[in-house]
């Protein structure tokens, strides 16, 4: 048995423990409590540190990590157009796999042990398996033309069938009908039926932006105009984006709803009644100018909330404690109140809330005997003494601090801020891809 001692242990499901210990046997937590009460074992003293459950990132796009800083100061629609352009022109499968690997290394250094990744190419599945992290890859499917529904669904089935036999206790497969501006009503309904029949988890980008809202509710805007230019018939589809996916059966799957920025009271009630969970991405929502999600209303309705970084293409970093900090500050600014949300709430979002959102709370998200030993420790030296409130320190002082220890199922993956595995040539390959992207951008600007 290995005993990890730390100045503070934050179980999440119980109050913080000063001078606490987490004991691990065969990849599982055997004890959580005061150091004085810990069973005998091999000692690992983490010193002046916070020891938490590994963080759970409920929304990533690992294949896009190489786009960090490439899509700056663009409107949401232009951002998507530029992203898809460079992806088609430059990012082959090998380059996207390296991008996903690079993203996981960044996440691990930030204490993230679980990833919910929406992915078209499928490379995130391979990258998670290689790295030994926990996660779900939601295979994306696209198809705005209802006449192409059968073909889109057949392609999705083929991709899932190829990945499903490769699932492990750590890495699973799900499906993601991308968003209302890329998925027809017919395809939403078909994916919902398929997911229910095959017991597949579902994730969907929804209620994210004003241009999405204009298309769904009024058949207007840039996305609608783009589909008309392709010869598609576009009209108002539903009262709201949430109402749309409710009509097509997506809410009945218990889907993970990504973003949920533009919701009214009726939408919140629909989500609550469906028992769907929300992946809240406060930094990405703000950076793209999409707004501030109604987190207090979602929380008050009893909806499970997890935190997501989204891709670094729309965030520039993968730091879930920074997301927690932003989540608190945005809601306090939105409501002009100092007492809405607290550090404990958003730490729950970043850990146990995220695990519940992904259906993984039996394995991870809190420090409890019997659960998998997914751990993340952060040194407190950078916070400056004193630390009166360890939960507040985690949220308001630790963003940007590299983890001193990260384990998944008891296997150490990070030590003293450095990943213990990885390809030494990976950074050079990612930089080479970045140069190719810049050359494409310069060429496209002259055309």
VMD Tcl script that draws the C-alpha trace (Angstrom):
set ca {
  {0.00 0.00 0.00}
  {1.21 3.50 -0.86}
  {0.36 6.42 1.40}
  {0.25 9.92 -0.12}
  {0.50 12.57 2.60}
  {-0.32 16.24 1.98}
  {-0.88 19.43 3.96}
  {-4.46 19.42 2.65}
  {-6.54 16.59 1.22}
  {-9.73 17.69 -0.57}
  {-12.00 14.64 -0.97}
  {-14.78 16.77 -2.61}
  {-17.47 14.46 -1.18}
  {-16.38 15.43 2.35}
  {-14.79 18.47 4.03}
  {-11.08 19.22 3.54}
  {-8.65 17.31 5.76}
  {-5.61 19.12 7.13}
  {-2.50 16.91 7.30}
  {-4.36 14.21 5.42}
  {-3.48 10.96 3.72}
  {-4.79 9.01 0.75}
  {-3.71 5.38 0.73}
  {-3.71 3.41 -2.52}
  {-3.68 -0.34 -3.05}
  {-3.79 -2.04 -6.48}
  {-4.86 1.13 -8.25}
  {-7.74 1.88 -5.88}
  {-8.19 4.18 -2.94}
  {-8.05 2.22 0.32}
  {-8.14 5.07 2.85}
  {-8.85 8.81 3.02}
  {-8.44 10.62 6.31}
  {-6.07 12.18 8.84}
  {-2.47 11.11 8.58}
  {-2.51 9.89 12.17}
  {-5.22 7.34 11.32}
  {-3.73 6.02 8.08}
  {-2.93 2.30 7.75}
  {0.66 1.20 7.41}
  {2.27 1.50 4.01}
  {5.00 3.02 1.85}
  {5.15 6.77 2.44}
  {5.07 9.48 -0.24}
  {5.11 12.89 1.42}
  {3.82 15.55 -0.97}
  {4.58 18.27 1.55}
  {2.85 21.65 1.45}
  {0.36 20.64 -1.23}
  {-3.31 20.21 -2.01}
  {-4.26 16.64 -2.94}
  {-7.51 16.36 -4.92}
  {-9.23 13.83 -7.14}
  {-8.01 14.08 -10.71}
  {-9.82 16.85 -12.54}
  {-12.52 15.98 -15.08}
  {-12.59 18.00 -18.31}
  {-16.10 17.56 -19.71}
  {-15.41 19.15 -23.09}
  {-12.28 19.12 -25.22}
  {-11.24 18.98 -28.87}
  {-7.80 17.44 -28.50}
  {-7.23 17.16 -32.24}
  {-7.26 20.99 -32.44}
  {-4.52 21.68 -29.88}
  {-2.15 22.75 -32.64}
  {-4.52 25.67 -33.42}
  {-3.64 27.52 -30.23}
  {-3.53 31.22 -31.16}
  {-4.37 30.59 -34.82}
  {-7.97 31.81 -34.72}
  {-7.75 35.04 -32.79}
  {-10.33 37.85 -32.74}
  {-12.73 36.28 -35.21}
  {-16.52 36.22 -35.08}
  {-17.90 32.78 -34.27}
  {-18.91 32.04 -37.87}
  {-15.56 33.23 -39.28}
  {-13.79 31.23 -36.58}
  {-15.51 28.05 -37.73}
  {-14.85 28.72 -41.42}
  {-11.13 29.32 -40.84}
  {-10.86 26.28 -38.57}
  {-12.42 23.98 -41.16}
  {-10.32 25.47 -43.95}
  {-6.95 24.82 -42.32}
  {-8.09 21.46 -41.03}
  {-8.91 20.26 -44.54}
  {-5.79 21.78 -46.09}
  {-3.08 20.98 -43.55}
  {-4.11 18.60 -40.79}
  {-3.84 15.01 -41.89}
  {-4.47 12.20 -39.43}
  {-0.88 11.97 -38.18}
  {-0.75 15.68 -37.47}
  {-4.06 15.59 -35.61}
  {-2.89 12.61 -33.57}
  {0.20 14.56 -32.51}
  {-2.05 17.50 -31.68}
  {-4.19 15.28 -29.45}
  {-1.12 13.82 -27.75}
  {0.18 17.30 -27.08}
  {-3.16 18.36 -25.62}
  {-3.27 15.43 -23.20}
  {0.24 16.22 -21.95}
  {-0.87 19.78 -21.27}
  {-3.97 18.57 -19.49}
  {-2.06 16.10 -17.35}
  {0.31 18.81 -16.16}
  {-2.81 20.75 -15.14}
  {-4.08 17.80 -13.08}
  {-6.70 16.60 -15.61}
  {-7.10 12.84 -15.56}
  {-10.43 12.45 -17.42}
  {-11.27 13.85 -20.88}
  {-14.61 14.06 -22.66}
  {-13.53 14.73 -26.21}
  {-15.69 15.39 -29.26}
  {-13.70 14.30 -32.27}
  {-14.23 13.81 -35.99}
  {-10.98 12.08 -36.96}
  {-10.97 9.56 -34.11}
  {-7.40 10.40 -33.07}
  {-8.41 11.38 -29.53}
  {-9.30 7.75 -28.84}
  {-5.79 6.61 -29.79}
  {-4.15 9.44 -27.86}
  {-6.07 8.67 -24.67}
  {-5.23 4.97 -24.92}
  {-1.54 5.75 -25.41}
  {-1.38 8.19 -22.51}
  {-3.16 5.97 -19.99}
  {-5.76 8.59 -19.10}
  {-9.48 8.12 -18.54}
  {-12.00 9.42 -21.06}
  {-14.85 9.21 -23.49}
  {-14.37 10.08 -27.14}
  {-17.64 11.20 -28.68}
  {-17.43 10.38 -32.38}
  {-18.78 13.39 -34.25}
  {-21.25 13.16 -37.09}
  {-22.29 15.92 -39.47}
  {-25.02 16.29 -42.05}
  {-27.21 19.37 -42.52}
  {-28.95 17.90 -45.59}
  {-31.83 15.63 -44.47}
  {-31.51 13.69 -47.74}
  {-28.03 12.61 -46.64}
  {-29.20 11.34 -43.25}
  {-28.86 7.64 -44.02}
  {-25.37 8.05 -45.39}
  {-24.23 10.15 -42.40}
  {-25.62 7.60 -39.97}
  {-24.00 4.72 -41.83}
  {-20.64 6.48 -41.61}
  {-21.12 6.99 -37.89}
  {-22.02 3.35 -37.36}
  {-18.88 2.24 -39.22}
  {-16.61 4.48 -37.14}
  {-18.15 3.38 -33.86}
  {-17.99 -0.28 -34.88}
  {-14.27 0.08 -35.58}
  {-13.54 1.69 -32.19}
  {-15.86 -0.22 -29.91}
  {-13.77 -3.43 -29.71}
  {-10.80 -1.30 -28.61}
  {-12.56 0.12 -25.55}
  {-10.87 -0.42 -22.20}
  {-11.89 0.18 -18.59}
  {-10.40 3.66 -19.02}
  {-11.40 4.74 -22.53}
  {-14.90 4.47 -24.01}
  {-16.70 5.56 -27.17}
  {-19.78 7.76 -27.54}
  {-21.44 9.76 -30.32}
  {-21.92 13.46 -30.98}
  {-24.30 14.94 -33.55}
  {-22.32 18.14 -33.80}
  {-24.64 21.17 -33.64}
  {-27.91 22.53 -35.10}
  {-26.09 24.33 -37.92}
  {-24.39 21.11 -39.08}
  {-27.05 18.49 -38.29}
  {-30.52 18.11 -39.77}
  {-33.57 17.26 -37.71}
  {-33.66 13.86 -39.39}
  {-30.07 13.12 -38.42}
  {-30.63 14.21 -34.82}
  {-33.55 11.79 -34.56}
  {-31.62 8.97 -36.22}
  {-28.61 9.40 -33.93}
  {-30.89 9.49 -30.87}
  {-32.45 6.16 -31.88}
  {-29.06 4.64 -32.64}
  {-27.57 5.78 -29.32}
  {-30.49 4.40 -27.34}
  {-30.40 1.08 -29.19}
  {-26.65 0.70 -28.71}
  {-26.43 2.22 -25.19}
  {-23.96 4.86 -26.36}
  {-23.34 8.10 -24.45}
  {-24.23 11.24 -26.41}
  {-22.78 14.76 -26.40}
  {-23.98 17.74 -28.41}
  {-22.93 21.37 -28.85}
  {-26.10 23.33 -28.16}
  {-27.43 26.83 -27.43}
  {-23.96 28.27 -27.89}
  {-24.23 31.43 -30.01}
  {-26.49 34.10 -31.42}
  {-25.94 32.87 -34.99}
  {-27.10 29.39 -33.99}
  {-30.11 30.91 -32.23}
  {-31.04 33.00 -35.29}
  {-30.94 29.94 -37.53}
  {-32.94 27.62 -35.26}
  {-35.58 30.09 -34.09}
  {-36.04 32.26 -37.19}
  {-34.30 30.57 -40.12}
  {-32.08 33.64 -40.40}
  {-28.45 34.64 -40.13}
  {-25.10 33.64 -41.53}
  {-25.46 29.90 -40.93}
  {-28.90 29.89 -42.54}
  {-27.64 31.87 -45.52}
  {-24.75 29.46 -45.97}
  {-27.09 26.48 -46.13}
  {-29.33 28.24 -48.64}
  {-26.31 28.80 -50.88}
  {-25.85 25.01 -50.81}
  {-29.40 24.57 -52.05}
  {-30.89 23.50 -48.72}
  {-34.28 24.65 -47.53}
  {-33.97 26.63 -44.31}
  {-36.82 27.69 -42.06}
  {-37.47 28.19 -38.38}
  {-37.08 24.80 -36.71}
  {-38.12 25.21 -33.06}
  {-38.76 27.66 -30.25}
  {-35.14 27.22 -29.15}
  {-32.15 24.97 -29.70}
  {-33.00 22.99 -26.56}
  {-36.59 22.59 -27.77}
  {-35.24 21.37 -31.11}
  {-33.18 18.54 -29.66}
  {-36.01 17.69 -27.28}
  {-38.33 17.23 -30.28}
  {-35.79 14.97 -32.00}
  {-35.17 12.71 -29.00}
  {-31.67 13.82 -28.05}
  {-32.70 14.85 -24.54}
  {-34.19 11.39 -24.05}
  {-30.67 9.92 -24.32}
  {-29.47 11.76 -21.21}
  {-27.00 13.64 -23.39}
  {-24.12 15.82 -22.28}
  {-25.17 19.33 -23.38}
  {-22.14 21.42 -24.27}
  {-22.21 25.21 -23.68}
  {-25.90 25.98 -22.96}
  {-25.29 29.73 -23.04}
  {-28.61 30.80 -24.53}
  {-31.32 29.22 -22.41}
  {-34.55 30.65 -21.07}
  {-36.59 29.35 -18.13}
  {-38.45 26.85 -20.29}
  {-35.18 25.50 -21.64}
  {-33.76 25.09 -18.13}
  {-36.88 23.16 -17.14}
  {-36.54 20.90 -20.20}
  {-32.93 20.11 -19.33}
  {-33.75 19.49 -15.68}
  {-36.66 17.18 -16.51}
  {-34.54 15.21 -18.98}
  {-31.78 14.66 -16.42}
  {-29.23 15.70 -19.01}
  {-25.97 17.23 -17.78}
  {-24.24 20.42 -18.91}
  {-20.60 20.94 -19.87}
  {-19.92 24.55 -18.90}
  {-17.04 26.21 -20.80}
  {-16.80 29.73 -19.35}
  {-13.50 30.84 -20.91}
  {-14.34 29.67 -24.43}
  {-17.84 31.13 -24.19}
  {-16.38 34.49 -23.21}
  {-13.43 34.50 -25.62}
  {-15.64 33.86 -28.65}
  {-18.11 36.49 -27.49}
  {-20.91 33.97 -27.11}
  {-21.96 35.15 -23.66}
  {-22.26 33.93 -20.07}
  {-24.23 30.74 -19.40}
  {-27.02 30.82 -16.79}
  {-25.10 28.60 -14.40}
  {-26.94 29.73 -11.28}
  {-30.28 28.84 -12.84}
  {-28.96 25.46 -13.99}
  {-27.48 24.77 -10.57}
  {-30.67 25.80 -8.77}
  {-32.67 23.45 -11.00}
  {-30.57 20.51 -9.82}
  {-28.85 20.00 -13.17}
  {-25.48 18.24 -13.06}
  {-22.74 20.60 -14.22}
  {-19.18 19.82 -15.27}
  {-16.46 22.18 -16.47}
  {-14.86 22.06 -19.90}
  {-11.92 23.87 -21.43}
  {-13.21 23.41 -24.99}
  {-10.34 23.37 -27.50}
  {-7.28 25.52 -27.00}
  {-8.25 26.98 -30.39}
  {-10.99 28.86 -28.52}
  {-9.28 29.13 -25.14}
  {-5.50 29.00 -25.60}
  {-4.91 26.84 -22.53}
  {-6.25 23.73 -20.84}
  {-6.48 24.65 -17.18}
  {-9.59 23.46 -15.38}
  {-8.85 25.39 -12.19}
  {-8.77 28.54 -14.32}
  {-12.17 27.53 -15.72}
  {-13.44 27.17 -12.14}
  {-12.15 30.63 -11.24}
  {-13.72 32.17 -14.34}
  {-17.02 30.41 -13.65}
  {-17.28 32.01 -10.21}
  {-16.22 35.48 -11.32}
  {-18.51 35.53 -14.36}
  {-21.58 34.63 -12.33}
  {-20.79 37.16 -9.61}
  {-20.31 39.85 -12.24}
  {-23.47 38.81 -14.08}
  {-25.59 39.01 -10.93}
  {-23.65 41.81 -9.19}
  {-23.46 39.67 -6.06}
  {-20.55 38.43 -4.00}
  {-22.34 35.38 -2.62}
  {-23.30 33.42 -5.74}
  {-21.31 30.26 -6.30}
  {-18.31 29.57 -4.12}
  {-15.04 27.74 -4.46}
  {-16.59 24.52 -3.16}
  {-19.31 24.63 -5.84}
  {-16.95 25.01 -8.77}
  {-14.44 22.49 -7.42}
  {-17.38 20.09 -7.42}
  {-18.06 21.02 -11.08}
  {-14.39 20.31 -11.92}
  {-14.37 16.90 -10.25}
  {-17.42 14.98 -9.05}
  {-19.89 17.04 -11.09}
  {-17.91 16.31 -14.24}
  {-17.67 12.63 -13.36}
  {-21.44 12.46 -12.85}
  {-22.01 14.28 -16.14}
  {-20.04 11.53 -17.89}
  {-21.52 8.63 -15.95}
  {-18.16 7.96 -14.29}
  {-18.83 8.95 -10.69}
  {-18.57 5.35 -9.51}
  {-14.91 5.39 -10.54}
  {-13.62 8.93 -10.21}
  {-14.43 12.52 -9.23}
  {-13.93 12.23 -5.46}
  {-11.51 10.68 -3.01}
  {-13.39 7.78 -1.46}
  {-12.34 4.23 -0.56}
  {-13.09 1.85 -3.40}
  {-12.80 4.42 -6.17}
  {-10.02 4.45 -8.72}
  {-6.87 6.22 -7.59}
  {-7.14 9.18 -9.94}
  {-5.22 11.83 -8.02}
  {-3.86 15.33 -8.62}
  {-1.60 17.22 -6.20}
  {-0.65 20.89 -6.49}
  {2.17 22.59 -4.58}
  {1.12 25.49 -2.39}
  {4.44 27.38 -2.35}
  {3.31 29.52 -5.29}
  {0.17 30.64 -3.41}
  {2.13 32.50 -0.71}
  {1.29 31.83 2.92}
  {-1.04 31.70 4.64}
  {-3.67 29.37 3.20}
  {-6.76 29.96 5.32}
  {-9.17 28.18 2.98}
  {-7.76 25.34 0.85}
  {-10.78 25.27 -1.50}
  {-10.47 29.00 -2.18}
  {-6.73 28.53 -2.72}
  {-7.40 25.84 -5.32}
  {-9.79 28.05 -7.28}
  {-8.39 31.55 -6.87}
  {-4.65 30.97 -6.40}
  {-3.64 27.75 -8.13}
  {-4.70 28.32 -11.80}
  {-1.57 28.11 -13.93}
  {0.36 26.03 -11.37}
  {1.63 22.68 -12.64}
  {0.64 19.58 -10.71}
  {3.36 17.97 -8.62}
  {1.73 14.52 -8.91}
  {-0.93 13.00 -11.18}
  {-2.07 9.39 -11.13}
  {-4.73 7.48 -13.07}
  {-5.85 4.18 -11.56}
  {-2.79 4.38 -9.33}
  {-0.32 4.77 -12.19}
  {1.84 7.87 -11.87}
  {1.72 9.98 -15.04}
  {3.12 13.29 -13.78}
  {5.85 13.96 -11.26}
  {7.00 17.48 -10.28}
  {5.13 19.09 -13.15}
  {6.62 16.80 -15.82}
  {4.85 14.04 -17.71}
  {6.55 10.68 -17.20}
  {5.80 9.50 -20.71}
  {5.77 11.00 -24.16}
  {7.71 11.31 -27.40}
  {10.70 13.68 -27.15}
  {10.23 14.61 -30.82}
  {6.56 15.50 -30.38}
  {7.06 19.22 -29.78}
  {9.17 19.58 -32.92}
  {6.52 17.84 -35.02}
  {3.78 20.07 -33.60}
  {5.88 23.17 -34.38}
  {6.36 21.89 -37.93}
  {2.60 21.58 -38.33}
  {2.17 25.10 -36.94}
  {4.55 26.45 -39.58}
  {2.57 24.66 -42.29}
  {-0.63 26.25 -40.94}
  {0.91 29.72 -41.04}
  {2.08 29.14 -44.62}
  {-1.47 28.12 -45.55}
  {-2.85 31.25 -43.91}
  {-0.41 33.49 -45.77}
  {-1.27 31.78 -49.04}
  {-5.01 32.03 -48.49}
  {-4.68 35.72 -47.69}
  {-3.15 36.39 -51.12}
  {-5.76 34.42 -53.05}
}
mol new
graphics top color blue
foreach p $ca { graphics top sphere $p radius 0.5 }
foreach p [lrange $ca 0 end-1] q [lrange $ca 1 end] { graphics top cylinder $p $q radius 0.2 }
display resetview
